[in-house]
């Protein structure tokens, strides 16, 4: 009932969800025939369905490079982390074979980033994330470098100029920090040893131990600490907007923009939300489908960032220790979006989430389709 209930509540999710489902089916059908490429793309669908979908729209050469880049980094993570990707590790020779078929400049970019990331991850094996600088450095190694690598791949494809390193880094940090905030509970409950990525410099102002945030009696402090973390993540938003505004190739643009909109949407959901310490807070599937369906131009990106910043704003409690800082970050984001002059050229899918007339029509449509479907399957059984 969950998904049907969600569709009845947000009926205009129906069509984007349908399109997304069809796109996912399509992507799974388009597995290349050669065994090594078949392995790589099958693996990609297994380890990250959403990424496999977004990657699908890139041109074939670049898509292959990004696929290999992703799998190489996943393998690197597995060497340094958990063993859940055993199949990837056991049959990694397929990835190596595919890697050697990529263009030289793609190979060089992937090699360079993998080396740098391995060194950085090794550094943090025995080093805790103490200061905010440590936090930025850790996120740089695991995600900022991915941003740098992707920028190099885009450039190698001949479709884009090489983006400045600091902007590429911010693209990675914005996504990584959002995941670290959202995954607090999963990371802290990790067996055999909890994983701690929130910097001590932030959480020690609220509690004595990081895991204290998940206990009921610390709810007020926990939410204040969470808001501090979200405020820290928001400082990368303007860099991300600047990076995306410079992109020229539509498929590359969509590939970059969709995850960034998901990130600011997730931050807006997590802010001031005690649920982060009780379970996983995620954007509902229908809204995700809408983001994927409707993100086509920079106007859509400015619109989404503006809307999510506006959605977060009223949640800021004047008594929150970081209220002033949070509000000024949000104002800066809104200002950048306004100054683009593109806000009038968009279809908002966040704030106008509860549209009236159209929704009623869609509800009626969904009900009719359900009735016809039920009727047909009943007839099918009878015959």
C-alpha positions, 0 to 999 in steps of 0.5 A, a space after each residue: 500500500 505504501 507506494 500507492 498511498 504515496 501516489 494518491 497523496 502526490 498524484 503527479 508523481 505517477 507519470 515520472 515514476 512510470 518513465 523512470 521504471 521504463 528507463 531502468 528496464 531499458 538500461 538493464 536491457 542495454 548491456 553490451 555483448 562482450 563478456 568484459 563489458 557485460 560484467 562491468 555494466 551488470 556490476 554497475 547496475 548491482 552496486 548502484 542503480 541510480 548511478 547506472 541510470 544517470 550514466 545511461 544518457 552519456 555518449 558511449 565513449 564517455 559512458 564507458 570511461 565513467 563506468 570503469 572509473 566508478 568500478 575501479 573506485 568501488 574496488 579501491 573502497 572494498 580493498 580498504 573497507 568491507 568485503 560486500 563486493 566480493 564478485 567485483 573483486 574476484 572478477 576484477 580482471 574484466 574491469 582491467 580488460 575494459 580499462 585497457 580499451 579506453 582512450 589513453 587520456 581517459 586511462 591517465 585520468 582514472 589512474 591519476 585519481 585512483 592513486 591519489 585516492 588510495 593514498 588519501 584513504 590510507 592516511 585516514 585508516 589510522 587518523 580520526 576526523 577531528 577538525 573541520 579541516 580533517 573533515 574537508 580533507 577526508 571528503 576531498 579524498 573520497 569524493 572531491 577527487 571523484 569530482 576532479 576525475 570526472 572533470 578530467 573525463 569530461 575534458 578528455 571527451 572533448 565536450 567540456 573545458 577543464 573545470 577549476 579544481 576547487 569547483 570540481 572538489 566542491 561538487 564532490 564535497 556537497 554530495 559526500 557531506 550530504 551522505 555523511 549527514 543522512 547516513 549517521 545512524 547506519 554508520 554509527 551502528 556499523 558492525 564490527 566497529 562503528 564508522 565516524 565521519 562527523 568531525 569532533 570539532 562540531 559534535 563535541 560542542 553538543 555531546 561527549 561521544 558521537 553515538 550519544 546523539 542517537 539517544 532520546 534524552 539528547 534529542 535537542 542537542 542532536 538536532 542542533 548538532 545536525 543543523 550545524 552539519 547541514 549548515 557546513 554542507 551548504 557552504 559548497 552550494 554556490 560553487 556547485 552552481 558555478 560549476 554546473 552553469 559552465 557546462 555545455 553538453 546537455 547529457 553531461 549537464 544532466 549527469 552532474 545536475 541530478 545528484 546535486 539537486 538530490 543533495 540539496 533536497 536531502 539536506 532540506 529534508 534532514 535539517 531540524 529532523 530528529 528522524 535522522 537519528 532514528 532511521 533513514 531520511 530519504 527523498 520520496 521516490 516520486 520526487 526523485 523521479 520528478 527531479 530526473 524527469 524535469 532537470 534539463 537546463 540550468 534554469 531547472 537547477 537554479 529553480 530547484 536550489 531556490 525552492 529547496 533553500 526556501 523550503 529549509 528557511 522556515 525550519 530554522 528556529 531563531 533559538 538554534 545556535 547556528 540560526 544566523 549562519 544557516 540563514 545567511 547561507 540560504 540567503 546567499 544561495 537564493 541570491 545566486 539563483 535570483 541573479 541568474 535571471 532564470 527563475 521565471 523560466 522553470 516549472 517548480 516541482 517542489 513548492 507546488 507539490 500539492 497542485 489541485 485540479 491536475 492532481 484530481 484528474 490524475 487520481 481519477 486516471 490512476 483509479 480507472 487504470 487500476 479498475 481496468 487492470 483488475 477487470 482484465 486480470 479477473 477475466 484472464 483468470 476466468 478464461 
